[in-house]
Amino acid sequence: MLGGLGAKAGSRAKIDTFTEVVFKKTSAEKGERPDGLIVLRNGSTVWTALVEAKVGSNDLTNSQIEGYLSLARLNGIDAVITLSNQFTPLPTHHPLNISASLVKKVGLFHWSWGYVLTQAQLLREQGVVEDREQRILLSELQRFLLHPSSGVKEFDQMPPAWADVCAQVASGAVLSAKNGLALDVVGGWHQALDRMTGTLSRQIGEHVKVAMSGDEASDPAKRTKSALSCLTTNSCLTTEIIVPGTAARVQVSADIPKRTLTFSMRVKAPGDRKSTKARLSWLLRQLSNSEPADLHIRLGWPGRSQPTQYPLALLRADTEVAAQERPNMAPHTFEVLLVRELGAKFAQRKNFVTDLLQGASQFHAQVGGNIAAWQPKPPKISDERRMPAAASTEAMRDEMEQEALQRSGG
């Protein structure tokens, strides 16, 4: 976890931790007492960080964290780490909007308790922790965080602005990027995605993450701006997630006008099969154990031909139906979609998050965990070219000499 903050923690590194720390040098605010201090020694290098944690409904505040940043700068502390129930996609993204001048010399990082819980489970399941006592401690930490009295609560409902924005879109209103409600919805959407990837990570035992560009990863404001643009332009919220070992990224979309949640994955059709039926059969065999409810297949065609889409149940019953509209073509891509039509539940703050979590799990179980990407077979030596190495070299030399004579006009 410290490595994710850029702090090098090798096998010989030593980590000391302290609670309720008090410093001789203090800022103007008196009584500042961070919850903890981490001291990481790696050879002659020392890296330090203050820790501030919140549980329950207690959120981090600008005044307190800005005070700790000033305190860290006064005492030569390298970073401030915050923990709360607020979600962020990366430790370098912080839920608070802090003045850039305060983080020039002191790093500011954030872990949600959901993230800590996910890391604890993955470390246990992947066998990373070999020491028996440490495994027991890790298990007890996880058990404590899961207990209702711990104050740890994962994101479970969209902000109040969600219902208002859904109502505005339903009435035909045009959303503005300057609308505070739209900004709140984007923040809630990002927290819901972080909860979704964390939950899916724990379910499959691998790190699932939101796909972001380099600019979005380094600057959270750019990620927010991109999501706002999509929301105000198309009345949709979209993203892609990366699930290790799957054939492709999973696209997640919340369409407000249609009141639908869609999960989809696009793969190349097998190039070694010529007909639509043969290519489609390759895909259907991989989905043979999938429940067809809410699953659809979208076929991408060459040139400017528009894609066609059919329910999975229909294609199982008759694969020929897909070839009838394009009898002289074969699809080059397949997109498998799980479309959940939520109706009135879509605008309900808790139900939306619940359906998002359930949809992600359902899509991986029915689709993502079953489809393997098509790979072309390696080339083979044909029978007519199968000859001893010496003969092959001699034949190649004769062929090259003949070509040279032809070029020279001889």
N, C-alpha and C positions, 0 to 999 in steps of 0.2 A: 504493500500500500504506500509506503514511503517512496518506493521507486517511482510510483506514478506521479509523485510531486517533483521528481528530478533530483531527489536526495539519494546518493549512492549508498546502498546498504549491502555490502558484500558479505560473504560467509564468515569473515572474521570481524565484522563490524560489531560494536557494542552499543546497545541502546539502554539508556537510563531514563526513567520517567519520574516526575514529581507532581504532587497535587497541591492545590491552594498555594501557589507560589507568590512570594512578595519580594519586590526588588527595591534596592536602595535608591536607585534613580527612578523617580516617578514623574509623570506629566502633571499638568495643571489639575486634572481630575484626581481627587484623593480617594483612597480606599480601593484602588484597582487591584483585583486579585483574580487572575485567570484561573480557570479550572485545572489547568495542567501545563507542564513543560516537558518537552521531549528533547533529549540530548543524544545525538547520533555521532559516535566516534568511529571513523573509518581510517585507520592508520593515523597520520598526523592531521587529517581533516576532521573538523568538528562542525556539525550542522545542528541548529537548534530551532525549535518551533513552540510558540504558545498555543494552547488548546482551549477553546471555549465551546461548551456543549449545552444544548437545550433539549428538553423532552416535552411530551404532551403538546399542548397548544401554544407553548412559549416559542415565539419566533425570534430570530436574531434581529438586532436593531443597529442602525447605522451609528448611533452615538457610542454604543458600547464597543463595537468592532473597530471603529475609527480610533477610539481611545486606546485599544490594545495594539493597534498598528503603530501609534505614536510611542507607546510604551516599549514595543519591540525595537523600534529605531533608536530610542534613547539607550537601550541596554545591549545593542549589537545582536539582537535576535534575528535570525534569518527569515522566519515566516510565522504566520498566524493560521492555524487550522480551526475551522468551525465545524461542528456537528449539530444537526437538527433533523426534524422530520421533513424539511424542505428538500426536494429532489433537484439535482442538476445532472446533466449527462456526462460531464467530465469534472474532475477535481479542480481544474483551472477555471471552471465557470462558477461564479458565485451568485447566490440568490439575491444579494444586496448590490445596489448600484453605488460603489465606493469611488471617491475621488481618485483620479489617476495619480495625483501627486503623492498620495499616501502609500501607494504600492510600487513606487519606483525603486526603493531600496529594501522593501520588505515584501516577500511573497504572500499572497492571500489564497488559501485553498479551502475547499468545502467537501465534506463527506456527509451524505445523508445516512440516517440509521439503516434505511433499507439497503444501501450500498454495503455498509459494514456487515449486515446480516447475510447478504449474498456472498461476500468475500469469505466469511467464516464457513459457510456451507460448502463452497467450491473447494476451499483449502482442505476440508475434511474429506470430501468425496473423491478428489483427485489424488489423494495420498501425498500431498506436498509436505505436510508436517509429519516427520518420522518419529520424533520424540513422543513417547507414550503420555508423559505428564502434560506436555503441551497440547496434545490432542484432547485430553480430558478437559483442560482449561478452556480450549476452544469450543468444545461441546457445551460446557456450562455457560459460556458467554452467549452462545446461540440460544440456549434454553431460556436464559434470563431475558434476552432481547425480545423473545417471542411471547413472554408472559405479559398479560394485559396491564399489570401493575407497574411495568418498567417505564411506561410513558412513551414507548416507541410506537409510532403509528405510521403506517404507510399511506401514501396518497390514495384516497378512496372516493373523492368526488370533485367534479369540476367547480370552478369558482361561480359565485352567484351570477356573474355576467353571462354565463353560458346560456341559461334559459332566455335571457333578454336578447342575445344575439340570434338565437334560433328563431325567436318570435319576429324579430326585425326582418330576417331573411325570408321567412314565410309570408310576410306582408308585402314583400317586394322592395323593401328598402335597400339602398346601396350603402355598403359599409365603407367607412373611411379609415385610413391608416392612423389618422389623428384621433380616432374614437377611442377613448379610454377603455371601453368595454371590449373592443377588439384586441387590444393589448393584453387585457386580463385573460381573455380566452386563449391567446397564443401561449401565455405563461402556463395556464392550466394544461393545455395540450402537451407541452413539453414535459411537464411533471408526470402526466399520465403515461407518456411514452417511456420515461425513465422507470416508472413503476412496472410497466409492461415488460421491458427488457430485463429488469431485475428478477421478476417473477419467472419469466421464461428461462433465464439462466439457471435458477435454482431447480427448475423442473427437468431440464435436460443435462445439467451438470457441466455446462460449457458457458463461456462468457459471450453473451449476446449484447450487441451494442448498436446504437443509432449511427447510421452513416452520415458523415458530415464532410464538407470540403475543408481544405486546409485553412481557408479564411474563416469559416464558421467555427472551427475548432479553436483557433487562436483568438477570435473576437466574438463573444456571445451575442453582441448587438447585431452582428451581420446575420446570424442565424435567426434572430427574432425578426429582423427586417424582411428576410426571405419568406418566413412563414406568414407575416402580415400581408405581404404582397399577394400570396396565394389566396389568403382568406378574403381580402377585399376585392380581388379580381375575379375569382372563381367560386367564392363562397365554399371553399373546401380547405381542409387541412390534410397535408400529405407528408410522408417521410418514407425513408427506406431503412430497414434494419439488416444487420449482418449476423447471420446464424452460422457458426463454424460448421464446416462439413457439408453444407447444403449446396444444391446445384446453382443457385443464384440468390441475389438479394431479394428480400421480401418487401414489397411496397405496401404501405398501410395508408388508407385514405378514408377520411370522414367527410361525406358529401352532405352538407347541411340542407340544401333544397330537397334532395331525394330521401333524406333521413336514413342513410345507409352507411355501414362500415364495410370496407372492402379490403381483403388481404389477397395479394396476388404474387405470382412468381412466373417469370418468362424464361423459357429455355429454347435452345435451337432444336429444330427438327432433325432427325437422323439423315445425314446426307447420303448414306449407302442404301437407302430405300427410295424408290422412284415414285410410287403412287401415293395419293392422299390416304388411302385405306391402310397401306403398309406403315406409313409414318405415324398415323393416328393410333394404330394398334400398338406400336412401340410405347406410346404414352399411356394408353389405357391399361396395358399390362402392369405398369408400375403403380397404377391407381386402383388395382383390382380389389384391394381390401378397404378402400375408402368409402365412407358413407356418402351417397350422391347428393344428399340434402344440401341446398344452397351452393353447390359446386358447379362451376361453369368452365368451359374450355373456349378460349378465343384463338382463332387461327389467323396467323399473319401470312399474307400472300405476296408474291413478287410484284415488282413494279408499283403502280399507283392503285392497285386493287385494294379496296377497303377490307379491313378484317371482318371475319364472320364469327359469331358466337353462338354456342349451343349449350344447353344443360348437359351435365355429365350423364345423367340417366338416359337422355335421348340418344347420345352417341354410343352408349353401351348397347342399347337396343338395336341400333342400325348405324353402323359406321359409314355406310354409303351416303347418308344424308349430307355429310360435310363435303362430299365430292360433287354433288349434283349441281351446285351453283358455279363451280369452277372446274368443269370436267377436263380441261386441258392444262391445269396447273397442279402444283403440289405445294403445300404450305412450307414456309421456311422457318417459322417460329410457332411455338405454342405458349399461351399464357393461361395458367390455371388460376381461377378466381374463386374465392369464398366471399359471397355477398350476403351480408346480414341486414335485412330490412327491419329496422327497429320501430318505425312509426312514432307514436307518442313517446316511447321510452327514450328515443334519441335525445330529446331535450331535457330529460331528467338527469340531474347532475351525478347521482350515484349510479344509476342504471347504465349511463354511458360508459363510465370507467369499468364497471363490472363486465359489460359486453365486450369492451376492448380487450380486457385480460382473457376472457373466455375465447374470443375469436382468435387471438394470437396462438393460444394453446391448441385450439381445434385445427387451425390451419397447419401447424407444424405436425400434429399427429396424423392428419389426413393427407397432407400434400408434401410439405417441406421435408419431412423425415423419410419420405418414400421415393422421391424422384432423384435419379442420378443423371447428371449431364451426359449428353451423347459425346463420345470421343471417336474420331476416325480410327480405323484399324491401321497398324503400322504397315508400310509397303513391304511386299515380298518379292523375291527374285523369281522371275518367270522361268518356265522350263527351258525355253529356247536360249536363254542367257545363262543357264546353269552349266558351267564348263570349268575345267581346271584353271587355276589362277594364271599359269603361264600362258595357256591358250587364250585366255581372256585378254591378257596384256598384249599378246601378239595381234589379236583381232582388232583391238583398240588402236594400236599403232598403225596398222594397215588402213583403217578407216580414216584416221587423221591425215595420213599421207595422201590418200585419195582426195580428201577435201582440199588439201593444200594445192594439189595439181589442178583441180578444177578452178580454184580462185586465180591461179596464175595463167590459166588458159592453156596449160600443157596437156 
